[in-house]
Amino acid sequence: MSGYIYFDVEIKLAKKPNQLSALYLKSSIDHSLTKIFGEIGGQTEVDLLKFDEQRQRIILRVPKEFYGKLRTAITLIGEYQGVPCNFQVKKVSPVLLTLVETHLDFASQTIE
């Protein structure tokens, strides 16, 4: 049994892009994997499980053997639709439920 690793990632942008969408974010991650590891090495199964456009946060799932590749690829993304950016990993866990706490903390801060 291989198992999965879950990433809670925040996208920090220099300015608002034309469109911030799950499809474009996933494409940006896939492109980074291919650019760094090549056509074959970049073929990593990455699932975008949650996209919070308002908070610019995503939750990703990857088989644990690809942890290093995904961490490298998202760390090296420096541009999103021509806008300078960085993807900041907030939390990593083998248990998805442990990331829920992080998102609940953010929700309570925005209610004020």
Secondary structure, DSSP 8 states (H G I E B T S, - for coil): ---EEEEEEEEEESS--S---HHHHHHHHHHHHHHHHHHHHT----EEEEEETTTTEEEEEEEGGGHHHHHHHHHT--EETTEEEEEEEEEEES-THHHHHHHHHHHHHH--
